[in-house]
């Protein structure tokens, strides 16, 4: 029963758009809403749409390293490497240390062979 209620709540969040106002008491709720929706979109393979949700989170909380990291993952999946690496670097600057591993693997400059 609890699982069914949780799934109904998630479905409700997916189809309902939050009000346009982002007054202080609602900011945390909206951030959670967009984060959950972004995660579900990544799971569904809708990376560009997920990136838009993470961008909304960043506009609400510019120091959220997790949002930059997740948006970078979304960009990487649609072959926007420069944008992805910019986001990974910003996430690392904000203390999201998992980003360093991705930077080392994904963002290294390829050396030109002569």
C-alpha positions in Angstrom: 0.0 0.0 0.0 2.8 2.4 0.9 4.6 1.8 -2.4 1.4 2.4 -4.3 0.8 5.7 -2.5 4.4 6.7 -3.2 4.1 5.9 -6.9 0.9 7.9 -7.1 2.6 10.9 -5.4 5.5 10.7 -7.9 3.1 10.5 -10.8 1.2 13.5 -9.5 4.5 15.4 -9.3 5.3 14.5 -12.9 2.1 15.7 -14.4 1.6 18.7 -12.2 3.6 21.8 -12.9 4.6 23.9 -9.9 3.3 27.5 -9.6 5.3 30.2 -11.3 6.1 32.0 -8.0 9.3 30.9 -6.3 8.8 32.6 -3.0 11.1 31.5 -0.2 8.9 28.8 1.5 8.5 27.1 -1.9 12.1 27.2 -3.1 13.1 24.0 -1.4 10.0 22.2 -2.6 10.6 23.3 -6.1 14.2 22.3 -6.0 13.2 18.9 -4.9 10.5 18.7 -7.5 12.9 19.6 -10.3 15.6 17.3 -9.0 13.2 14.3 -8.8 11.8 15.1 -12.2 15.3 15.4 -13.7 16.3 12.0 -12.2 13.2 10.4 -13.8 13.9 12.0 -17.1 17.5 10.8 -17.1 16.2 7.3 -16.4 13.9 7.6 -19.4 16.7 8.8 -21.6 15.3 12.4 -22.0 18.7 14.0 -21.3 18.0 17.4 -22.8 14.8 17.8 -20.8 16.6 16.7 -17.7 19.3 19.3 -18.3 16.6 21.9 -18.4 15.3 20.8 -15.0 18.8 20.9 -13.5 19.2 24.4 -15.0 16.1 25.4 -13.1 17.6 24.0 -9.8 20.8 26.0 -10.5 18.8 29.2 -11.0 17.1 28.5 -7.6 20.4 27.5 -5.8 23.5 28.5 -7.8 25.8 26.8 -5.3 24.3 23.3 -5.7 27.2 21.2 -6.9 25.0 18.2 -7.3 22.8 20.0 -9.8 25.9 21.0 -11.9 27.2 17.5 -11.8 23.8 16.0 -12.9 23.4 18.5 -15.7 26.9 17.6 -16.8 25.9 14.0 -17.0 22.9 14.9 -19.1 25.0 17.0 -21.4 27.6 14.2 -21.7 24.9 11.8 -22.8 23.9 14.1 -25.7 27.5 14.7 -26.7 27.8 18.3 -25.5 31.3 17.7 -24.1 32.3 21.3 -23.5 29.1 22.1 -21.6 29.5 18.9 -19.6 33.1 19.6 -18.7 32.2 23.1 -17.7 29.5 21.8 -15.3 31.8 19.1 -13.9 34.4 21.7 -13.2 31.9 23.9 -11.5 30.6 21.0 -9.4 34.1 20.2 -8.3 34.7 23.9 -7.4 31.5 23.7 -5.2 32.8 20.7 -3.3 31.1 17.9 -5.2 34.2 15.7 -5.2 32.8 12.9 -7.4 33.1 15.3 -10.3 36.9 15.1 -10.2 36.9 11.4 -11.2 34.6 12.2 -14.2 36.8 15.2 -15.1 39.9 13.0 -15.2 38.2 10.4 -17.4 36.0 12.4 -19.6 37.4 16.0 -19.8 41.1 15.4 -20.5 42.3 17.2 -23.6 43.2 14.9 -26.4 46.8 15.5 -27.6 47.2 16.0 -31.3 49.5 13.5 -33.0 52.0 14.9 -35.4 
